[in-house]
């Protein structure tokens, strides 16, 4: 069984993320969504909330597992017995950083491969940061998020404003 690890902060999980997850099941038999704490990004949701949202969105897809991890991604990949890292590339601007990460990961763990997937065109511009900005300014979240995730994001934004 080929296992791919899709790491990220998922603050919150968007349709762009779910697109990459479901499309990566064409390459891997199982995808492990590895939610990272990443305090440097100052997440809006805590780790447990982000894991809950990913589980909610992916609940109907049996080949997806949701976990948390800390430390170096390649160490986690090796410990888990996975075969590769899944990364989404939205734009050329993503490539340089992702390319550097793939090379350092390969240097640290020669057997760990990185697979880059482009999202479907309709999601190529989506990022959690942009979605949080839309939510902050009262924009519609329907085209971008699962309804329950949208509701949680709107509630969090309202609580921060009050």
N, C-alpha and C positions, 0 to 999 in steps of 0.2 A: 504494500500500500504506500503510495507516494503522498507525503504530508508536506504542505506548505504553511509557513508562518507568515501571517499578515500583521505586522506590528504597527502601532500607532497610538495616539492619544485619544482619538475619537471623542472630541469635546465640542459638540456631540457628533454621533454617527450620522452621516448624510446619505442620500441616495447615491452619491458618487462612491462612497465607501462600499455600500451594499452591491453596487454594480461591479466593482473590482472583486469583491468576495465571490459573488455568484459566477462571474466569468473565470475566475481562477480555478473553479471546480472543473473546468474543461481541461486543465493542465494537471491538477492534483486530485487525488481521490478524497482527500480530507484537507480542510483549511482550519488552522488554529488562529483565531483572532486574538492577538496578544496585546492587551491594553497596558500601556506603560504609564507610570505615575507622572513623569516629566514635569516636575515643579517649575522648571525654567520657563515653561510656556504659560504658567499661571492659569491653570484650567478653571473654567467656570463651574464644572461639576467635579465632585470628588471621585476617586478611583472606583469605589463601589457603585456610585450612581452611573458612571460611564459603562461599567461592566453590565449592570442591569439593563441599560438601554440597548447595548449591543445584543444581549441575550434576547430581549424582547423583539427586536427587529429581525433577528435570524432564527427565531424559535421553530419555524416550519421547515428549516433546512437541516436535515439530520447529519450531513457531512461537515457541519461547522461546529467547532468547539470554541468557547470563549474562556480565556485565562488572563491572569495578570503576570507580569514578570518585572524583575528589577535587574540592574546590572547590564553587562554587555549582551546585546542581542545574539551574537554568534555563540556565546556560551550557552544561552538558553536553547538555541536551535540545536546545538550538539547534544545537550542533556536530554532534550525531548525526542531525539531520534528523527527529527524532521529532515527533509531533503532539500529545502530551499526557502528563501525569503521572497515574499511577494511585495512589490512596491508599485504604486501607481504613479504614472507620469502624466500630469495634466498639461503642462506646457514646456517649452524649451527651457524656461527659467528653472524648472524643477530638475532638469537633467544634470547640471553640473554638481549640485549637492548630492543627488542620489548616486551618481557615477562615483564620486569620491567615497561615499559610504560603502558602496559595493566593493570597491577596490581595497579599502582598509579591512572590510569583513573577510575578503578572500585572503588577504595577507595573514590575518589572525587565525583563520580556519579554512584551509585550502579546499576542503570538500564541500563547503557551504556555497551553493550557487544562489544568485539573485535573479529573479525573473521580474522583468518590467512589463507592466500592462498599461495600456492607455485606456482611460475610461471611454464609455460611449460618448458620442459627440454632445448629447444633451446634458452631460454632467462634467464636461471638460473644464469648466470654469469654477466649479464648486470647491469650496474649502470651508472647514468649520469656522474659520475666522470671518470669512465673508458672511456666512449664515448668521453668526452672532451679531454682526453689524446690522444686517437686515432686521433681525429681531429687536435690537436696541432701538431702531427707528420706526418700529411698528409695521414693517412690511409683511406681506403674506409669506408664510413658510411652507404652505401646502405643496408647492412643486419640488421642494428640496429635502423634506424630512418626513419620516413616518409620523402619522398624526399624534401618537402618544409622546414621541420625542419633541415634536413641535410644541405641544402643550406644556411639557416640562421646561423647555427653553423659555417660553413666554412667561411662565410662572417665576422662573429664576430671575429673568430680567426685571419683572415687576417688583420682586422682593428686593432687588438691589437698588432700584430707584426710590423705594420708600424708606 
